[in-house]
Amino acid sequence: MNFISLTFVFLFPVVVLLYWKIPWKHRELFLLAVSYFFYIRESSWAGGLLLLTTAVTYLAGIAIEKGRHRRTWLIFAVAVCLGLLTGLKYSVPPVGISFYTFQTMAYVIDVYRGEISAEKNPASYALFVSFFPQLVAGPIERAGNLLGQLKEKHTRSRVDLLNGFWLMLRGFYKKVVVADYLAVYVDRVYAAPQDAGGIGAVLGTVFFAVQIYCDFSGYTDIARGAARMMGIRLMKNFRHPYRAVSIQDFWKRWHISLTRWFTDYVYIPLGGKRRGFAKRCRNVLIVFLLSGFWHGASWNFVVWGLIHGIYMVVAMCFSRIRKDKKRILHPAAGWVMTMLLVNIAWVFFRAPSLFGAWQILLQPFVNPLGSGISETMSFLGIQGLAILRLLATGITWVLLERIPEEIDKYCQTRKGLCLAAAGFVVIVTVIEFSWLGMMASGGENAFIYFRF
């Protein structure tokens, strides 16, 4: 299900209207039907896999709680989830399989640990797995947060509707106006790095850093906003990651739900930091290697994960040496260093191959100016009005990031409400024209993380 589609744009308001109109006791089944409709309209076999995963983990949770061959059921459920994930993800993966597989495995493990009770109602559990706003690209929710909310009797709230709508608008803006626009320049650079030269390689990589953040966090904003309009609060998946002043800080801010998942179900079971510094470093490297594999069966993703694992181990070594716990770098210098390291790693994430990544990384050293600054800008298409549009896009993105999610606080007065309404109209207009322009040019606007 692509949020940036006519089907979703026109049907979602109907879904919200019906959700609040129908009796509370029927809302759960209504959301379940809507979730499966959105998911299987493109691929019925993908819906079958989702249903199979749901059934296996539902039965496993109940059997584990009853104490019947607890460990056997745990191993069986995890084996089925991982078997489907590894068997399909690296061939013809159905969208969302990485996310709902991790979500269902977390549920079974939490029941096994006694942290939550097994859900007895199959419809409630099926909705927890398939809830349409976050099914395809997260955030990877825990049963302790989402299951209970889906079963609660929510009342319609002006605050939830307003803040949810704002979150959705912000997500659409990030995706359509910023990410899809920058994708054009990024694609040109990574398709022909020799023609881009050093300047083009640097610009293309910085643009990709913004693109992937706005694309992925834009999806999360839309998902959280859609859920919020129905009274349900999904967890934050991003917390301004490009404000990070260290690699550790970056990973506390980027794809938070995945980081927590690997921490709780891989890093800590491996021993975490309890078995000495050397094993702690080993555990960190394992986690980041697995994170690379989670993104895809490409050596690029494995290297990307390994690079971040090495970053983390080096940072841990410096922290161990400096026992006074004082910062090694000033926050400004730490931010510059962090952004440099993150962007170097992004090259491997975006490049079509390891050779392509190497070509991009070499350009600033072997061909710093390319054919010349003006020629490089011409190659990229950054001329005339395009420069102004780039600047406007960057400025508006930064401003949007600074506006709080709880926008209702600004709408308490008539003046604030009028300003918010005017802002909404402007944002909707910009999104509409950007979307129409992308469609007219035949551009591809699927979310990047759909492939994962």
N, C-alpha and C positions, 0 to 999 in steps of 0.2 A: 504494500500500500504506500503510494507516494503522496505525501501531503501536498506537494506542488502538482496537483492534478485537478481537472475540472470536476471529476467524480467526488473527490473529498471536499473541495471548496463549496460545492453546491449541496452535498448531502449532510455535511457536518452540522450546519445550522438546524436542519430538520431533525437530526439525531438529538441535539441538545433540547430542542423544543418538545419533542416527544418524551424525552427522558424526564423532564419536569412535569409533563402532563399526565403520564400514566401512573397508576397507583404504585406505591413504594414496593409492594410485594412482588410486582412484575418487573421491576427495573433490572434486576440481576439477569434474568433470562433475556430481556431486551438487549442489554449490553453484550451478552454472550453471542446472541444472534448477529448483532451488528459487527462484532469483532471478527467472527468467522466469515461474514459476508465480505468485509473489506480485505481479508487475507486470501480467501480462495477465489475471488473473482478473476484473478490472473492465472492461478494454478491450483487445480483441485487436488493434485497429488501432494502438494506442499501442505494443504490442509489435513490430508490423511496422516502425514508424518507428525504434524502438530498434535493431532488427536491421539496418535499412538504414544508419543512421549508423555502426553498428559495422563493417559490411562495407566501406563506402567508406573509412573512416579506417584500417582494417586494411590494405587493399590499397594505400592511399596511403603508409602508413608503409614497407611493403616496397619499393615502387617508388622512394621517395625514397632509401632506404638503398642501393639498387642503383645509384643515379645516373642513372636513366632519367627524363629530363625533370623533374628535381627540383622546379623552381619551378612548373612546370605542375601537377604533382600536388599541391603544397602549396596553390596557389590553388584548384584544383578541390575539394579536401577542405574547406577553410575556407569556400568558397562554398556547398557543399552544406549544411554545418552551419549557417551563418548563414542560408541560404535557408529551411531547415526551421524554424529558431528564429523568425525574423521573420515567416514566412508563417503559422505556427500559433499562436505565443505570444499574438498579439493578436487571435485569433479564438476558437478552441476548443483551448486548449493542453493537451496531455497532461501529466500530472504528471511532474515531474522533468526536462522537456526543457531547461530553462535550465542545470541542473547537469550532466547528462551531455553536453550539447553543448560546454560549456566544458571539460569533462574530456577529451573526445576531441580537441578543437582543440589543447589544450595538448600532448597526446601527439604529434600530427603535427608541431607546431612544434618540439618538443624533438628529435624524430628529425631534422628538417631542420637544426637547429642542431648536430647531432652530440652532444648532451648525453646521449642514451640510444640504445640499439640498438632497432631495430624488433623487435616480438614476432612470432616465426614461427608459434607455435602459435595457431590461430584460437580454440580453446576457452579458452585462457588469456587472450587479449585480450578475448574476449566476456565473460568473468567479470569482468575489470578494469572494463569499462564498466558492467556490470549488477549488480555485487555488491549484494545486496538491502539491507543495513543503511544504505548511504549513497547509494543510487541516486536517491531521490526528492527529498531536500533536503540533500544534501551530508554532510560537507564535500567540497569539490571536490578530489579527490585527484590527485596526480601519479603517473605511471607509476613514477618512481624510488622511490617509497615503497611503493605498493600492489601493483604487479605482481609484484615479487619475493616479497613475503610470501605472496601467494596460491599461489605455486608451491612454497613451502617445505614441508618435512615437519615439521609441528608435533606436539608431544607434549602430551598433556593435562596441565594444570598446575592445582593447587589455587589458586595465587595468581591466575592468569588468570580462573578460574571465579568466585572470590570477588570480585575487583575488578570484573570485568565485570558480575556480578549487582548489585553496589552501584551502579555507574554507571547501569544500567538503572532501578533503583529510584529513584535521584535524578532521572532524567529523567522517569519517570512521575509522580513527586511534583510536580515543577515544572509539568508540563503539566496534569495532572488536578486537583490540589489548588489550585495557585496561578493558573495562566494561565486556565483555563476558569472558575474562580470569579470572577476579576476582570473577565473579558470581559462578564459580565452588567451590571456597573456602567458599564463603558466604552461598551457599546452604548446604554444609556439616555442617557448624556450626549451622544454624538455623533448620536443620532437626534433630540434636541430640545435644542439648546444654549441657546435662550432660556429654557426652563424650568429648566435647570440653573443658570444664572447664573454669576457669576465663580467662586464657590467650587466649584460642580459642574464647571466647565470645567477648573479647575486639578486637582481630584481625579481627574477622568476621564482627563486627559492623563498624570498621574503613574502612575495605575493602568495605562494602556496601555503606558507605558514598561516597567513590570514585567512586564505580560502578554506583550508581544512578546519580551522577553528570555527569560522562562521557557518560552514556547512554542517558540522556535527553539533555544535552548540545551538545552531538555529533549529535543527531537528528537535533537540531536547527542549528548547523553549516552546516550540509548537506542541510537543507532546505534553509537557507540564501545563501549558495553558489550556489545552483541550480537556485534560483531566480536571483542572481547577474549575472550569466552567460547569463541571458536573459535581463539584464539591469534594473532589479527590485530590490529594496533594502527593505528587511524586517527588522523589528526592532530587536534590541538585546534583548535576553531573559535572558541572564546571564552576570554578570560582576564580575568574579572571586569571587564567594560567600565564598569560604573557606579562603579568606583573611580578612574577616569581623572581626572587633574588638568589636562588640556588636550585640545583637539580632536585634536591629533596623537596623543596618548596613547590617546584613545578609539578611533581607527581602527587602532591596533596591537593592540587587544583585541577589537574587534567584527568578526564574520564574517571571521575571519583568512584563510580560504582564498580568499574572493572578493577581498579587498584584495591579497593576494599575486598573484593571477591578473592583475588589472588592472595591478599594478606591473610584472610581468614581461613581459606581452604587449601592453600599451598604453603605459604611462607611459615605460618605458625605451626602447622602439623610437621613440617620439616625440622622444626626446632627453633625457628625464629632467631632470637639473639641469645638463647639460653645455653648454647653448647659451645661457646667460645667464638672468638672473632673470626677465625678462619672459616668455620662452618657457617657463620652468619653471612660472610661474603659469598660463599658457595650458594646459600639459599637465595640470596638476592639475584645472583646470576641465573639460577634456575628459573626464578619467577619471571625475569625479563625475557629469557629465551622462550618460555612458554607463551608469554604475551605476544612475542613475534609470531610464533606458530599460530596463535589464535587468530591473527589477522589474515593469514593465508599461507599456502604452501609455496612460497617464493623465498629464495635466499635473501631477497631484498628485505623482507619483513624480519627474517631471522637476524640479519646483520643489524637492522634498526633496533631490535630488542637487545641484542648483545651490546651495542654501543651504549644504550642507556644503562644497561647493567654495569658496564665498565665505569661509566660516569658515576654511578651510585657508589660503587666499591671504592673508587678514588676519593670521593667525598667523605666516605666513612673512614678511610685511612687518615685523611687530613684531620678529621674530627678527633680521631684517636690520638694523634700526635699532639694536637693542641688541647690538652686536658683542661685548660682554663675556660674552654667553651666560648671564647670570644670569637667574633667574626674574623675570618682571614681577610676578606675584602670589604670595603665600604659598600653599603647597599646599592649605590649607583653602579659601581664597578662589578658587583655581583650580578646585577641585572644584565649588564652588557655581556658578561661572560656566559651567563645562562642562556641568553637569546642566541649567542653565537653557537654554543654547543647544541642547542635544540634544533637550530636551522641546519647544521651540518648533518644531524641525524635525519631530518626531514628529507634530505636529498635522496637517501636510500629508500625511504618510504614512497616517494613519488616517482622516482626513475623507473623506466620499464625493465631495467636489468641492472646487474652489478656493474657491467661495463658502462652503461649509460650514466650511472651515478658517478663513476670515476671520471667520465668526461666532464660532467658538470663541475665537479670539485676541482678539476685541473684548470678550467678556463680562467679563473682570476690570476693564475700564476703564469700560464703559457700564452694566454691571449687576453690580457687584461682589458684592453680597449676595443677588442674586436676589429671591425673595419672602421671604427671611429664612433664617437658618441652619437652624432646625428644619424649615422647609418644604422646604429644599433636601435635607436629610438624609432627610426622608420621601419626597421624589421619587426619590431614589437607592435608597431601601430600606435605608439604613444606620441602623438603630435597634435597641435592645435587644441581643439575642444576636448580631445581625449585626455589631455593633461589636466584641464579644469575638472573633468568628470572624475578622474582618479583622486584628485585632491578633495573634491566634494564627498566622494564615497568614503575616503579615509576619515575625514572630519566627522561626518554624520555617524559612522560606525563607532568612533570613540565617544561621541556624545551619547549615543544610545546605551553604550556600556556603562555610562555613569548614572543613568536614570535608574532608580530603585525599582524592584519588581512590584512592590506594593504601591502602585500608582494612585490608589484610591485616597491616599493621604494628601495628595495634591488637589483632589477634587472636592474638598470639603466646602469650598466657597463657590459662589457663582462664577467669579472670575477664573478660578482654577479649573473649574469644569469646562468653561468655554475655551480656555487655552488648550486643555487636553483634547477636547473635541476637534479643535482646529488642527492640532498636531496629528491626531488620528487620520483626519481627512487627507492631510499632506502625505503621510506615510503610505496610506492605502493607494493614493494616486501614483506615487513613485513606484510602489511594488507592482501595480497594474501595468504601467508602461514598460517597466523592466521585464516583466514576465511576457508581455506581448512581443517585445523586441526579441527576446530569447526564442520564443516560438516561431516568429517570422524568419529568423536566421537559421532555423533547424537545429538549434543548440540542444545539448543533452543536459537535463537538469535533475537527474536522479541523485539522491544523496550519496556521498562517497561511501559512507559506512553501510550502505545496503549490500555491498559486495562482501562484507565481513560477517 
